[in-house]
Amino acid sequence: AVVSTQSTGEWKLKKETGELDKELEEEERKEREEEEKRRKELQEKGQEGETEDGATDQHTIAPLEVPSQKDVEIELLRKKKMELLVKYASEDLQRTSMNAKTLMGRDLNI
């Protein structure tokens, strides 16, 4: 009870002298400066953009490796070959094919 009475007395004194308002204004100013600093850092990194209405839109762009058309064609052909091999080849032929690829040092996934 003594601590709260003392704190209340300090608070009232600060309020009467205007120190409380100065402290609050100082805290608000520091918060605004920190927010502005964070905003500038984000803009420098290119992670913040403005929408048409002026609101900020924050997003992160992850670097992705986009396969070329040739890479896509090769992958589709590889999958199609595997489907046909599974559909029409016997297990013995599939093992022989895998062994041959292993001996040649190629990827086992055709």
C-alpha atoms as a printed R data frame, in Angstrom:
    type eleno elety resid chain resno      x       y       z
1   ATOM     1    CA   ALA     A     1  0.000   0.000   0.000
2   ATOM     2    CA   VAL     A     2  2.923   2.326   0.720
3   ATOM     3    CA   VAL     A     3  4.390   1.759  -2.739
4   ATOM     4    CA   SER     A     4  1.103   2.450  -4.521
5   ATOM     5    CA   THR     A     5  0.493   5.576  -2.444
6   ATOM     6    CA   GLN     A     6  3.984   6.804  -3.201
7   ATOM     7    CA   SER     A     7  3.594   5.964  -6.928
8   ATOM     8    CA   THR     A     8  0.210   7.704  -6.995
9   ATOM     9    CA   GLY     A     9  1.703  10.760  -5.306
10  ATOM    10    CA   GLU     A    10  4.562  10.850  -7.850
11  ATOM    11    CA   TRP     A    11  2.109  10.457 -10.696
12  ATOM    12    CA   LYS     A    12 -0.079  13.319  -9.421
13  ATOM    13    CA   LEU     A    13  2.968  15.542  -8.969
14  ATOM    14    CA   LYS     A    14  4.193  14.792 -12.486
15  ATOM    15    CA   LYS     A    15  0.734  15.433 -13.897
16  ATOM    16    CA   GLU     A    16  0.443  18.787 -12.128
17  ATOM    17    CA   THR     A    17  3.888  19.942 -13.235
18  ATOM    18    CA   GLY     A    18  3.407  18.749 -16.816
19  ATOM    19    CA   GLU     A    19  6.238  16.207 -16.615
20  ATOM    20    CA   LEU     A    20  3.830  13.325 -17.257
21  ATOM    21    CA   ASP     A    21  2.728  14.863 -20.545
22  ATOM    22    CA   LYS     A    22  6.359  15.391 -21.552
23  ATOM    23    CA   GLU     A    23  7.181  11.759 -20.750
24  ATOM    24    CA   LEU     A    24  4.208  10.502 -22.757
25  ATOM    25    CA   GLU     A    25  5.089  12.741 -25.691
26  ATOM    26    CA   GLU     A    26  8.695  11.527 -25.558
27  ATOM    27    CA   GLU     A    27  7.590   7.872 -25.547
28  ATOM    28    CA   GLU     A    28  5.237   8.486 -28.482
29  ATOM    29    CA   ARG     A    29  7.989  10.289 -30.392
30  ATOM    30    CA   LYS     A    30 10.396   7.388 -29.848
31  ATOM    31    CA   GLU     A    31  7.774   4.885 -31.007
32  ATOM    32    CA   ARG     A    32  7.108   6.934 -34.158
33  ATOM    33    CA   GLU     A    33 10.848   7.162 -34.883
34  ATOM    34    CA   GLU     A    34 11.274   3.398 -34.436
35  ATOM    35    CA   GLU     A    35  8.294   2.699 -36.700
36  ATOM    36    CA   GLU     A    36  9.651   5.068 -39.349
37  ATOM    37    CA   LYS     A    37 13.065   3.404 -39.103
38  ATOM    38    CA   ARG     A    38 11.503  -0.066 -39.589
39  ATOM    39    CA   ARG     A    39  9.484   1.217 -42.541
40  ATOM    40    CA   LYS     A    40 12.594   2.671 -44.194
41  ATOM    41    CA   GLU     A    41 14.494  -0.579 -43.686
42  ATOM    42    CA   LEU     A    42 11.673  -2.535 -45.301
43  ATOM    43    CA   GLN     A    43 11.525  -0.135 -48.235
44  ATOM    44    CA   GLU     A    44 15.281  -0.410 -48.730
45  ATOM    45    CA   LYS     A    45 14.965  -4.178 -48.849
46  ATOM    46    CA   GLY     A    46 12.112  -3.874 -51.346
47  ATOM    47    CA   GLN     A    47  9.663  -5.770 -49.162
48  ATOM    48    CA   GLU     A    48  7.036  -3.080 -48.840
49  ATOM    49    CA   GLY     A    49  4.972  -1.585 -51.627
50  ATOM    50    CA   GLU     A    50  2.045   0.774 -51.854
51  ATOM    51    CA   THR     A    51 -1.346  -0.230 -53.119
52  ATOM    52    CA   GLU     A    52 -3.538   2.036 -55.236
53  ATOM    53    CA   ASP     A    53 -5.256   3.562 -52.200
54  ATOM    54    CA   GLY     A    54 -1.902   4.434 -50.604
55  ATOM    55    CA   ALA     A    55 -1.984   1.676 -47.990
56  ATOM    56    CA   THR     A    56  1.186  -0.287 -47.510
57  ATOM    57    CA   ASP     A    57  1.349  -3.899 -48.602
58  ATOM    58    CA   GLN     A    58  4.084  -5.970 -46.990
59  ATOM    59    CA   HIS     A    59  5.180  -9.232 -48.557
60  ATOM    60    CA   THR     A    60  8.269 -11.332 -48.945
61  ATOM    61    CA   ILE     A    61  9.409 -12.595 -52.298
62  ATOM    62    CA   ALA     A    62 11.233 -15.906 -52.115
63  ATOM    63    CA   PRO     A    63 13.709 -16.624 -54.899
64  ATOM    64    CA   LEU     A    64 12.516 -19.568 -56.980
65  ATOM    65    CA   GLU     A    65 14.308 -21.348 -59.742
66  ATOM    66    CA   VAL     A    66 11.904 -21.603 -62.654
67  ATOM    67    CA   PRO     A    67 12.601 -24.573 -64.917
68  ATOM    68    CA   SER     A    68 13.143 -23.882 -68.581
69  ATOM    69    CA   GLN     A    69 10.821 -25.230 -71.258
70  ATOM    70    CA   LYS     A    70 13.436 -27.829 -72.152
71  ATOM    71    CA   ASP     A    71 13.702 -28.981 -68.515
72  ATOM    72    CA   VAL     A    72  9.932 -29.390 -68.359
73  ATOM    73    CA   GLU     A    73  9.895 -31.378 -71.612
74  ATOM    74    CA   ILE     A    74 12.693 -33.661 -70.362
75  ATOM    75    CA   GLU     A    75 10.872 -34.305 -67.093
76  ATOM    76    CA   LEU     A    76  7.578 -35.052 -68.875
77  ATOM    77    CA   LEU     A    77  9.337 -37.434 -71.244
78  ATOM    78    CA   ARG     A    78 11.083 -39.176 -68.328
79  ATOM    79    CA   LYS     A    79  7.763 -39.657 -66.509
80  ATOM    80    CA   LYS     A    80  6.044 -40.946 -69.658
81  ATOM    81    CA   LYS     A    81  8.867 -43.443 -70.272
82  ATOM    82    CA   MET     A    82  8.589 -44.672 -66.697
83  ATOM    83    CA   GLU     A    83  4.801 -45.107 -67.024
84  ATOM    84    CA   LEU     A    84  5.212 -47.097 -70.245
85  ATOM    85    CA   LEU     A    85  8.010 -49.202 -68.754
86  ATOM    86    CA   VAL     A    86  5.860 -50.068 -65.732
87  ATOM    87    CA   LYS     A    87  2.822 -50.758 -67.895
88  ATOM    88    CA   TYR     A    88  4.411 -52.931 -70.613
89  ATOM    89    CA   ALA     A    89  7.744 -54.273 -69.372
90  ATOM    90    CA   SER     A    90  8.157 -57.338 -67.234
91  ATOM    91    CA   GLU     A    91  9.795 -57.114 -63.808
92  ATOM    92    CA   ASP     A    92 12.848 -58.915 -65.139
93  ATOM    93    CA   LEU     A    93 13.266 -56.368 -67.947
94  ATOM    94    CA   GLN     A    94 12.823 -53.516 -65.487
95  ATOM    95    CA   ARG     A    95 15.564 -54.939 -63.221
96  ATOM    96    CA   THR     A    96 17.865 -55.390 -66.199
97  ATOM    97    CA   SER     A    97 17.200 -51.812 -67.282
98  ATOM    98    CA   MET     A    98 17.924 -50.498 -63.783
99  ATOM    99    CA   ASN     A    99 21.114 -52.546 -63.537
100 ATOM   100    CA   ALA     A   100 22.298 -51.239 -66.887
101 ATOM   101    CA   LYS     A   101 21.644 -47.649 -65.861
102 ATOM   102    CA   THR     A   102 23.448 -48.200 -62.552
103 ATOM   103    CA   LEU     A   103 26.468 -49.660 -64.354
104 ATOM   104    CA   MET     A   104 26.469 -46.691 -66.743
105 ATOM   105    CA   GLY     A   105 26.360 -44.290 -63.789
106 ATOM   106    CA   ARG     A   106 23.029 -42.744 -64.662
107 ATOM   107    CA   ASP     A   107 20.247 -41.678 -62.336
108 ATOM   108    CA   LEU     A   108 18.067 -44.602 -61.265
109 ATOM   109    CA   ASN     A   109 14.885 -42.630 -61.915
110 ATOM   110    CA   ILE     A   110 15.250 -42.909 -65.713
